[in-house]
Amino acid sequence: MATTTTPSAAVRLDWLRVLAIAAVFLFHSALRPTGLAVKNPTTYPALKSLPRW
């Protein structure tokens, strides 16, 4: 009779990987270079209502 075990260590590592990727994404999205952005002199009122990333 075969016994089945839950891969708890693998599941924990998967969640740790998900949290690490989310942390890296949030960290990099918080970094906003101020002098490296290319600015367009034409502005669009519809885009001003969007949140600034």
C-alpha distance matrix in Angstrom:
0.0 3.8 6.5 9.8 13.0 16.4 18.8 21.5 23.5 23.8 24.8 27.4 28.8 29.1 31.1 33.1 33.9 35.0 37.2 38.7 39.7 41.1 43.1 44.5 45.4 47.2 49.0 50.2 51.3 53.4 55.3 58.3 60.7 64.1 66.2 64.0 63.8 66.0 68.1 69.4 72.9 72.1 70.3 68.5 68.7 65.5 63.5 65.2 63.2 59.9 58.7 59.6 56.7
3.8 0.0 3.8 6.5 9.8 13.2 15.3 18.2 20.1 20.2 21.3 23.9 25.1 25.4 27.5 29.5 30.3 31.4 33.6 35.1 36.0 37.5 39.5 40.8 41.8 43.6 45.3 46.6 47.7 49.8 51.6 54.6 57.0 60.5 62.5 60.2 60.1 62.3 64.5 65.9 69.3 68.6 66.8 65.1 65.4 62.2 60.2 61.8 59.9 56.6 55.3 56.2 53.2
6.5 3.8 0.0 3.7 6.5 10.1 12.6 15.0 17.2 17.7 18.6 21.0 22.6 23.0 24.8 26.8 27.9 29.0 30.9 32.5 33.7 35.0 36.9 38.4 39.5 41.1 42.8 44.2 45.3 47.2 49.2 52.3 54.8 58.2 60.4 58.3 58.2 60.5 62.6 64.1 67.5 66.8 64.9 63.3 63.4 60.3 58.2 59.7 57.7 54.4 53.0 53.8 50.9
9.8 6.5 3.7 0.0 3.8 6.7 9.4 12.0 14.5 14.6 15.1 17.8 19.4 19.6 21.4 23.5 24.5 25.4 27.5 29.2 30.2 31.5 33.4 35.0 35.9 37.6 39.4 40.8 41.8 43.7 45.8 48.7 51.3 54.7 56.9 54.8 54.6 57.0 59.0 60.4 63.8 63.1 61.2 59.5 59.7 56.5 54.5 55.9 54.0 50.6 49.2 50.1 47.2
13.0 9.8 6.5 3.8 0.0 3.8 6.3 8.5 11.0 11.7 12.2 14.5 16.3 16.9 18.4 20.4 21.7 22.7 24.5 26.2 27.5 28.8 30.5 32.1 33.3 34.8 36.4 38.0 39.1 40.9 42.9 46.0 48.6 52.0 54.3 52.3 52.2 54.7 56.8 58.4 61.7 61.2 59.2 57.7 57.8 54.8 52.6 53.9 52.0 48.6 47.0 47.8 44.8
16.4 13.2 10.1 6.7 3.8 0.0 3.8 5.5 8.6 9.0 8.8 11.2 13.3 13.6 14.9 17.1 18.5 19.2 21.0 22.9 24.2 25.2 27.0 28.8 29.8 31.2 33.0 34.6 35.6 37.3 39.5 42.5 45.2 48.5 50.9 49.0 48.8 51.4 53.3 54.9 58.2 57.6 55.6 54.1 54.2 51.2 49.0 50.2 48.3 44.9 43.3 44.1 41.1
18.8 15.3 12.6 9.4 6.3 3.8 0.0 3.8 5.6 5.4 6.2 8.7 10.1 10.6 12.5 14.3 15.4 16.7 18.5 20.0 21.3 22.7 24.4 25.9 27.1 28.8 30.3 31.8 33.0 34.8 36.7 39.9 42.3 45.8 48.0 46.0 46.1 48.6 50.8 52.5 55.8 55.5 53.6 52.3 52.5 49.7 47.3 48.5 46.8 43.3 41.6 42.1 38.9
21.5 18.2 15.0 12.0 8.5 5.5 3.8 0.0 3.8 5.5 5.0 6.1 8.6 9.8 10.6 12.2 14.1 15.3 16.5 18.2 20.0 21.1 22.3 24.3 25.7 26.9 28.3 30.2 31.4 32.9 35.0 38.2 40.8 44.1 46.6 44.8 44.9 47.7 49.7 51.5 54.8 54.5 52.5 51.3 51.3 48.6 46.1 47.1 45.3 41.9 39.9 40.4 37.4
23.5 20.1 17.2 14.5 11.0 8.6 5.6 3.8 0.0 3.8 5.4 5.1 6.2 8.6 10.0 10.5 12.2 14.3 15.3 16.3 18.4 20.0 20.9 22.4 24.3 25.7 26.7 28.5 30.1 31.5 33.3 36.6 39.0 42.4 44.7 42.9 43.3 46.1 48.3 50.4 53.7 53.7 51.8 50.9 51.1 48.5 45.9 46.8 45.3 41.8 39.6 39.8 36.5
23.8 20.2 17.7 14.6 11.7 9.0 5.4 5.5 3.8 0.0 3.8 5.4 5.0 6.1 8.7 9.7 10.4 12.3 14.2 15.1 16.5 18.4 19.8 21.0 22.5 24.3 25.5 26.9 28.4 30.3 31.9 35.1 37.4 40.9 43.0 41.0 41.3 43.9 46.2 48.0 51.5 51.3 49.6 48.5 49.0 46.3 43.7 44.8 43.4 39.8 37.9 38.1 34.8
24.8 21.3 18.6 15.1 12.2 8.8 6.2 5.0 5.4 3.8 0.0 3.8 5.4 5.0 6.3 8.6 9.8 10.6 12.4 14.1 15.4 16.6 18.3 20.0 21.1 22.6 24.2 25.9 27.0 28.7 30.7 33.8 36.4 39.8 42.1 40.3 40.2 42.9 44.9 46.7 50.0 49.6 47.7 46.5 46.7 43.9 41.4 42.5 40.9 37.4 35.5 35.9 32.8
27.4 23.9 21.0 17.8 14.5 11.2 8.7 6.1 5.1 5.4 3.8 0.0 3.8 5.4 5.2 6.1 8.6 9.9 10.6 12.2 14.3 15.3 16.3 18.3 19.9 21.0 22.3 24.3 25.6 26.9 28.9 32.2 34.8 38.2 40.6 39.0 39.2 42.1 44.1 46.1 49.3 49.2 47.2 46.2 46.3 43.8 41.1 41.9 40.4 36.9 34.7 34.9 31.8
28.8 25.1 22.6 19.4 16.3 13.3 10.1 8.6 6.2 5.0 5.4 3.8 0.0 3.8 5.4 4.9 6.1 8.6 9.8 10.3 12.2 14.1 15.1 16.3 18.2 19.8 20.7 22.4 24.1 25.6 27.2 30.5 32.9 36.3 38.5 36.7 37.1 39.9 42.2 44.3 47.6 47.7 46.0 45.1 45.6 43.1 40.3 41.1 39.9 36.3 34.2 34.0 30.7
29.1 25.4 23.0 19.6 16.9 13.6 10.6 9.8 8.6 6.1 5.0 5.4 3.8 0.0 3.8 5.4 5.0 6.2 8.7 9.8 10.7 12.4 14.2 15.4 16.5 18.4 19.9 21.2 22.5 24.4 26.2 29.3 31.7 35.2 37.4 35.4 35.5 38.1 40.2 42.1 45.4 45.3 43.5 42.5 42.9 40.3 37.6 38.7 37.4 33.8 31.9 32.0 28.7
31.1 27.5 24.8 21.4 18.4 14.9 12.5 10.6 10.0 8.7 6.3 5.2 5.4 3.8 0.0 3.8 5.3 5.0 6.1 8.5 9.9 10.5 12.1 14.2 15.2 16.4 18.1 19.9 20.9 22.5 24.7 27.7 30.5 33.8 36.3 34.6 34.5 37.3 39.2 41.1 44.3 44.1 42.1 41.0 41.2 38.6 35.9 36.8 35.3 31.8 29.7 29.9 26.8
33.1 29.5 26.8 23.5 20.4 17.1 14.3 12.2 10.5 9.7 8.6 6.1 4.9 5.4 3.8 0.0 3.8 5.5 5.1 6.1 8.6 9.8 10.4 12.3 14.1 15.3 16.3 18.3 19.8 21.1 22.9 26.3 28.8 32.1 34.6 33.0 33.3 36.3 38.4 40.5 43.8 43.9 42.0 41.3 41.6 39.3 36.4 37.0 35.8 32.2 29.8 29.7 26.3
33.9 30.3 27.9 24.5 21.7 18.5 15.4 14.1 12.2 10.4 9.8 8.6 6.1 5.0 5.3 3.8 0.0 3.8 5.5 5.1 6.2 8.6 9.8 10.6 12.2 14.2 15.2 16.5 18.2 20.0 21.5 24.7 27.0 30.5 32.7 30.8 31.1 33.9 36.1 38.2 41.6 41.7 40.1 39.4 39.9 37.6 34.6 35.5 34.6 30.9 28.7 28.4 24.9
35.0 31.4 29.0 25.4 22.7 19.2 16.7 15.3 14.3 12.3 10.6 9.9 8.6 6.2 5.0 5.5 3.8 0.0 3.8 5.5 5.3 6.2 8.6 10.0 10.6 12.3 14.2 15.5 16.4 18.4 20.4 23.3 26.0 29.3 31.7 29.9 29.7 32.4 34.4 36.3 39.5 39.4 37.5 36.6 37.0 34.5 31.7 32.6 31.4 27.8 25.7 25.7 22.4
37.2 33.6 30.9 27.5 24.5 21.0 18.5 16.5 15.3 14.2 12.4 10.6 9.8 8.7 6.1 5.1 5.5 3.8 0.0 3.8 5.5 5.0 6.1 8.6 9.8 10.4 12.1 14.2 15.2 16.4 18.7 21.9 24.7 27.9 30.5 29.1 29.1 32.1 33.9 36.0 39.1 39.2 37.2 36.4 36.6 34.3 31.4 31.9 30.7 27.2 24.7 24.6 21.3
38.7 35.1 32.5 29.2 26.2 22.9 20.0 18.2 16.3 15.1 14.1 12.2 10.3 9.8 8.5 6.1 5.1 5.5 3.8 0.0 3.8 5.4 5.1 6.2 8.6 9.9 10.5 12.3 14.1 15.4 17.0 20.3 22.8 26.2 28.5 27.0 27.4 30.5 32.6 35.0 38.2 38.5 36.8 36.4 36.9 34.9 31.7 32.2 31.5 27.9 25.3 24.6 21.1
39.7 36.0 33.7 30.2 27.5 24.2 21.3 20.0 18.4 16.5 15.4 14.3 12.2 10.7 9.9 8.6 6.2 5.3 5.5 3.8 0.0 3.8 5.4 5.1 6.1 8.6 9.8 10.6 12.1 14.2 15.7 18.7 21.1 24.5 26.7 24.9 25.0 27.8 30.0 32.1 35.5 35.7 34.0 33.5 34.2 32.1 28.9 29.8 29.1 25.4 23.1 22.5 18.9
41.1 37.5 35.0 31.5 28.8 25.2 22.7 21.1 20.0 18.4 16.6 15.3 14.1 12.4 10.5 9.8 8.6 6.2 5.0 5.4 3.8 0.0 3.8 5.5 5.0 6.1 8.5 9.9 10.4 12.3 14.5 17.4 20.3 23.5 26.1 24.6 24.3 27.2 28.9 31.0 34.1 34.2 32.2 31.5 31.8 29.7 26.7 27.3 26.3 22.7 20.3 19.9 16.6
43.1 39.5 36.9 33.4 30.5 27.0 24.4 22.3 20.9 19.8 18.3 16.3 15.1 14.2 12.1 10.4 9.8 8.6 6.1 5.1 5.4 3.8 0.0 3.8 5.4 5.2 6.0 8.6 9.8 10.7 12.7 16.0 18.9 22.0 24.7 23.5 23.7 27.0 28.7 31.2 34.2 34.6 32.7 32.4 32.7 31.0 27.7 27.9 27.1 23.7 20.8 20.0 16.6
44.5 40.8 38.4 35.0 32.1 28.8 25.9 24.3 22.4 21.0 20.0 18.3 16.3 15.4 14.2 12.3 10.6 10.0 8.6 6.2 5.1 5.5 3.8 0.0 3.8 5.5 5.1 6.1 8.4 9.9 11.0 14.3 16.6 20.0 22.3 20.8 21.3 24.5 26.6 29.1 32.3 33.0 31.4 31.4 32.1 30.5 27.1 27.4 27.2 23.6 20.9 19.6 15.9
45.4 41.8 39.5 35.9 33.3 29.8 27.1 25.7 24.3 22.5 21.1 19.9 18.2 16.5 15.2 14.1 12.2 10.6 9.8 8.6 6.1 5.0 5.4 3.8 0.0 3.8 5.5 5.3 6.0 8.6 10.2 12.8 15.5 18.8 21.2 19.6 19.4 22.3 24.2 26.5 29.7 30.0 28.3 28.0 28.7 26.9 23.6 24.2 23.8 20.1 17.7 16.6 13.0
47.2 43.6 41.1 37.6 34.8 31.2 28.8 26.9 25.7 24.3 22.6 21.0 19.8 18.4 16.4 15.3 14.2 12.3 10.4 9.9 8.6 6.1 5.2 5.5 3.8 0.0 3.8 5.5 5.1 6.2 8.9 11.7 14.9 17.8 20.7 19.7 19.4 22.6 24.0 26.4 29.3 29.6 27.6 27.4 27.7 26.1 22.8 22.8 22.2 18.8 15.9 14.9 11.5
49.0 45.3 42.8 39.4 36.4 33.0 30.3 28.3 26.7 25.5 24.2 22.3 20.7 19.9 18.1 16.3 15.2 14.2 12.1 10.5 9.8 8.5 6.0 5.1 5.5 3.8 0.0 3.8 5.5 5.3 6.8 10.3 13.0 16.1 18.8 18.0 18.4 21.9 23.6 26.4 29.3 30.1 28.4 28.7 29.2 28.0 24.5 24.3 24.2 20.9 17.8 16.1 12.6
50.2 46.6 44.2 40.8 38.0 34.6 31.8 30.2 28.5 26.9 25.9 24.3 22.4 21.2 19.9 18.3 16.5 15.5 14.2 12.3 10.6 9.9 8.6 6.1 5.3 5.5 3.8 0.0 3.8 5.3 5.3 8.2 10.6 14.0 16.4 15.0 15.3 18.7 20.7 23.5 26.6 27.5 26.1 26.5 27.4 26.3 22.7 22.8 23.1 19.7 17.0 14.9 11.2
51.3 47.7 45.3 41.8 39.1 35.6 33.0 31.4 30.1 28.4 27.0 25.6 24.1 22.5 20.9 19.8 18.2 16.4 15.2 14.1 12.1 10.4 9.8 8.4 6.0 5.1 5.5 3.8 0.0 3.8 5.4 7.2 10.4 13.2 16.0 14.8 14.3 17.5 19.0 21.4 24.4 24.9 23.2 23.3 24.0 22.8 19.2 19.3 19.4 16.0 13.3 11.4 7.7
53.4 49.8 47.2 43.7 40.9 37.3 34.8 32.9 31.5 30.3 28.7 26.9 25.6 24.4 22.5 21.1 20.0 18.4 16.4 15.4 14.2 12.3 10.7 9.9 8.6 6.2 5.3 5.3 3.8 0.0 3.8 6.1 9.6 12.0 15.2 14.9 14.7 18.2 19.4 22.1 24.7 25.6 23.7 24.1 24.5 23.7 20.2 19.5 19.7 16.7 13.4 11.3 8.1
55.3 51.6 49.2 45.8 42.9 39.5 36.7 35.0 33.3 31.9 30.7 28.9 27.2 26.2 24.7 22.9 21.5 20.4 18.7 17.0 15.7 14.5 12.7 11.0 10.2 8.9 6.8 5.3 5.4 3.8 0.0 3.8 6.4 9.3 12.2 11.8 12.3 16.0 17.6 20.8 23.4 24.8 23.4 24.4 25.2 24.8 21.1 20.5 21.4 18.4 15.5 12.6 9.5
58.3 54.6 52.3 48.7 46.0 42.5 39.9 38.2 36.6 35.1 33.8 32.2 30.5 29.3 27.7 26.3 24.7 23.3 21.9 20.3 18.7 17.4 16.0 14.3 12.8 11.7 10.3 8.2 7.2 6.1 3.8 0.0 3.8 6.1 9.2 9.0 9.0 12.7 14.0 17.2 19.7 21.2 20.0 21.2 22.2 22.1 18.4 17.7 19.1 16.4 13.8 10.4 7.9
60.7 57.0 54.8 51.3 48.6 45.2 42.3 40.8 39.0 37.4 36.4 34.8 32.9 31.7 30.5 28.8 27.0 26.0 24.7 22.8 21.1 20.3 18.9 16.6 15.5 14.9 13.0 10.6 10.4 9.6 6.4 3.8 0.0 3.8 5.8 5.7 6.9 10.7 12.6 16.1 18.7 20.7 20.1 21.9 23.4 23.7 20.0 19.3 21.3 18.9 16.6 13.0 11.0
64.1 60.5 58.2 54.7 52.0 48.5 45.8 44.1 42.4 40.9 39.8 38.2 36.3 35.2 33.8 32.1 30.5 29.3 27.9 26.2 24.5 23.5 22.0 20.0 18.8 17.8 16.1 14.0 13.2 12.0 9.3 6.1 3.8 0.0 3.8 5.8 6.4 9.8 10.7 14.4 16.3 18.7 18.1 20.4 21.8 22.7 19.1 18.0 20.3 18.6 16.5 12.7 11.8
66.2 62.5 60.4 56.9 54.3 50.9 48.0 46.6 44.7 43.0 42.1 40.6 38.5 37.4 36.3 34.6 32.7 31.7 30.5 28.5 26.7 26.1 24.7 22.3 21.2 20.7 18.8 16.4 16.0 15.2 12.2 9.2 5.8 3.8 0.0 3.8 5.8 8.4 9.9 13.7 15.6 18.5 18.7 21.3 23.2 24.4 20.9 20.1 22.8 21.2 19.5 15.8 14.9
64.0 60.2 58.3 54.8 52.3 49.0 46.0 44.8 42.9 41.0 40.3 39.0 36.7 35.4 34.6 33.0 30.8 29.9 29.1 27.0 24.9 24.6 23.5 20.8 19.6 19.7 18.0 15.0 14.8 14.9 11.8 9.0 5.7 5.8 3.8 0.0 3.8 6.6 9.3 12.9 15.6 18.1 18.6 20.9 23.2 23.9 20.3 20.2 22.8 20.8 19.4 15.8 14.4
63.8 60.1 58.2 54.6 52.2 48.8 46.1 44.9 43.3 41.3 40.2 39.2 37.1 35.5 34.5 33.3 31.1 29.7 29.1 27.4 25.0 24.3 23.7 21.3 19.4 19.4 18.4 15.3 14.3 14.7 12.3 9.0 6.9 6.4 5.8 3.8 0.0 3.8 6.2 9.7 12.6 14.8 15.0 17.2 19.5 20.2 16.6 16.7 19.5 17.5 16.6 13.1 12.2
66.0 62.3 60.5 57.0 54.7 51.4 48.6 47.7 46.1 43.9 42.9 42.1 39.9 38.1 37.3 36.3 33.9 32.4 32.1 30.5 27.8 27.2 27.0 24.5 22.3 22.6 21.9 18.7 17.5 18.2 16.0 12.7 10.7 9.8 8.4 6.6 3.8 0.0 3.8 6.7 9.9 12.1 13.1 15.6 18.4 19.3 16.1 16.6 19.8 18.2 18.0 14.9 14.6
68.1 64.5 62.6 59.0 56.8 53.3 50.8 49.7 48.3 46.2 44.9 44.1 42.2 40.2 39.2 38.4 36.1 34.4 33.9 32.6 30.0 28.9 28.7 26.6 24.2 24.0 23.6 20.7 19.0 19.4 17.6 14.0 12.6 10.7 9.9 9.3 6.2 3.8 0.0 3.8 6.4 8.8 9.8 12.7 15.4 16.9 14.0 14.1 17.5 16.6 16.8 13.9 14.6
69.4 65.9 64.1 60.4 58.4 54.9 52.5 51.5 50.4 48.0 46.7 46.1 44.3 42.1 41.1 40.5 38.2 36.3 36.0 35.0 32.1 31.0 31.2 29.1 26.5 26.4 26.4 23.5 21.4 22.1 20.8 17.2 16.1 14.4 13.7 12.9 9.7 6.7 3.8 0.0 3.8 5.4 7.3 10.2 13.4 15.0 12.7 13.3 16.9 16.5 17.5 15.2 16.3
72.9 69.3 67.5 63.8 61.7 58.2 55.8 54.8 53.7 51.5 50.0 49.3 47.6 45.4 44.3 43.8 41.6 39.5 39.1 38.2 35.5 34.1 34.2 32.3 29.7 29.3 29.3 26.6 24.4 24.7 23.4 19.7 18.7 16.3 15.6 15.6 12.6 9.9 6.4 3.8 0.0 3.8 6.4 10.0 12.8 15.3 13.7 13.6 17.4 17.8 19.0 16.9 18.7
72.1 68.6 66.8 63.1 61.2 57.6 55.5 54.5 53.7 51.3 49.6 49.2 47.7 45.3 44.1 43.9 41.7 39.4 39.2 38.5 35.7 34.2 34.6 33.0 30.0 29.6 30.1 27.5 24.9 25.6 24.8 21.2 20.7 18.7 18.5 18.1 14.8 12.1 8.8 5.4 3.8 0.0 3.8 6.8 10.0 12.3 11.3 11.9 15.5 16.2 18.1 16.7 18.8
70.3 66.8 64.9 61.2 59.2 55.6 53.6 52.5 51.8 49.6 47.7 47.2 46.0 43.5 42.1 42.0 40.1 37.5 37.2 36.8 34.0 32.2 32.7 31.4 28.3 27.6 28.4 26.1 23.2 23.7 23.4 20.0 20.1 18.1 18.7 18.6 15.0 13.1 9.8 7.3 6.4 3.8 0.0 3.8 6.5 9.0 8.1 8.2 11.8 12.8 14.8 13.9 16.4
68.5 65.1 63.3 59.5 57.7 54.1 52.3 51.3 50.9 48.5 46.5 46.2 45.1 42.5 41.0 41.3 39.4 36.6 36.4 36.4 33.5 31.5 32.4 31.4 28.0 27.4 28.7 26.5 23.3 24.1 24.4 21.2 21.9 20.4 21.3 20.9 17.2 15.6 12.7 10.2 10.0 6.8 3.8 0.0 3.8 5.5 5.5 6.7 9.6 10.9 13.7 13.7 16.3
68.7 65.4 63.4 59.7 57.8 54.2 52.5 51.3 51.1 49.0 46.7 46.3 45.6 42.9 41.2 41.6 39.9 37.0 36.6 36.9 34.2 31.8 32.7 32.1 28.7 27.7 29.2 27.4 24.0 24.5 25.2 22.2 23.4 21.8 23.2 23.2 19.5 18.4 15.4 13.4 12.8 10.0 6.5 3.8 0.0 3.8 5.4 5.2 7.3 9.7 12.7 13.4 16.6
65.5 62.2 60.3 56.5 54.8 51.2 49.7 48.6 48.5 46.3 43.9 43.8 43.1 40.3 38.6 39.3 37.6 34.5 34.3 34.9 32.1 29.7 31.0 30.5 26.9 26.1 28.0 26.3 22.8 23.7 24.8 22.1 23.7 22.7 24.4 23.9 20.2 19.3 16.9 15.0 15.3 12.3 9.0 5.5 3.8 0.0 3.8 5.6 6.0 7.8 11.4 12.9 15.6
63.5 60.2 58.2 54.5 52.6 49.0 47.3 46.1 45.9 43.7 41.4 41.1 40.3 37.6 35.9 36.4 34.6 31.7 31.4 31.7 28.9 26.7 27.7 27.1 23.6 22.8 24.5 22.7 19.2 20.2 21.1 18.4 20.0 19.1 20.9 20.3 16.6 16.1 14.0 12.7 13.7 11.3 8.1 5.5 5.4 3.8 0.0 3.8 5.4 5.5 8.7 9.5 12.1
65.2 61.8 59.7 55.9 53.9 50.2 48.5 47.1 46.8 44.8 42.5 41.9 41.1 38.7 36.8 37.0 35.5 32.6 31.9 32.2 29.8 27.3 27.9 27.4 24.2 22.8 24.3 22.8 19.3 19.5 20.5 17.7 19.3 18.0 20.1 20.2 16.7 16.6 14.1 13.3 13.6 11.9 8.2 6.7 5.2 5.6 3.8 0.0 3.8 5.4 7.7 8.3 11.7
63.2 59.9 57.7 54.0 52.0 48.3 46.8 45.3 45.3 43.4 40.9 40.4 39.9 37.4 35.3 35.8 34.6 31.4 30.7 31.5 29.1 26.3 27.1 27.2 23.8 22.2 24.2 23.1 19.4 19.7 21.4 19.1 21.3 20.3 22.8 22.8 19.5 19.8 17.5 16.9 17.4 15.5 11.8 9.6 7.3 6.0 5.4 3.8 0.0 3.8 6.5 8.8 12.0
59.9 56.6 54.4 50.6 48.6 44.9 43.3 41.9 41.8 39.8 37.4 36.9 36.3 33.8 31.8 32.2 30.9 27.8 27.2 27.9 25.4 22.7 23.7 23.6 20.1 18.8 20.9 19.7 16.0 16.7 18.4 16.4 18.9 18.6 21.2 20.8 17.5 18.2 16.6 16.5 17.8 16.2 12.8 10.9 9.7 7.8 5.5 5.4 3.8 0.0 3.8 6.4 8.9
58.7 55.3 53.0 49.2 47.0 43.3 41.6 39.9 39.6 37.9 35.5 34.7 34.2 31.9 29.7 29.8 28.7 25.7 24.7 25.3 23.1 20.3 20.8 20.9 17.7 15.9 17.8 17.0 13.3 13.4 15.5 13.8 16.6 16.5 19.5 19.4 16.6 18.0 16.8 17.5 19.0 18.1 14.8 13.7 12.7 11.4 8.7 7.7 6.5 3.8 0.0 3.8 6.2
59.6 56.2 53.8 50.1 47.8 44.1 42.1 40.4 39.8 38.1 35.9 34.9 34.0 32.0 29.9 29.7 28.4 25.7 24.6 24.6 22.5 19.9 20.0 19.6 16.6 14.9 16.1 14.9 11.4 11.3 12.6 10.4 13.0 12.7 15.8 15.8 13.1 14.9 13.9 15.2 16.9 16.7 13.9 13.7 13.4 12.9 9.5 8.3 8.8 6.4 3.8 0.0 3.8
56.7 53.2 50.9 47.2 44.8 41.1 38.9 37.4 36.5 34.8 32.8 31.8 30.7 28.7 26.8 26.3 24.9 22.4 21.3 21.1 18.9 16.6 16.6 15.9 13.0 11.5 12.6 11.2 7.7 8.1 9.5 7.9 11.0 11.8 14.9 14.4 12.2 14.6 14.6 16.3 18.7 18.8 16.4 16.3 16.6 15.6 12.1 11.7 12.0 8.9 6.2 3.8 0.0
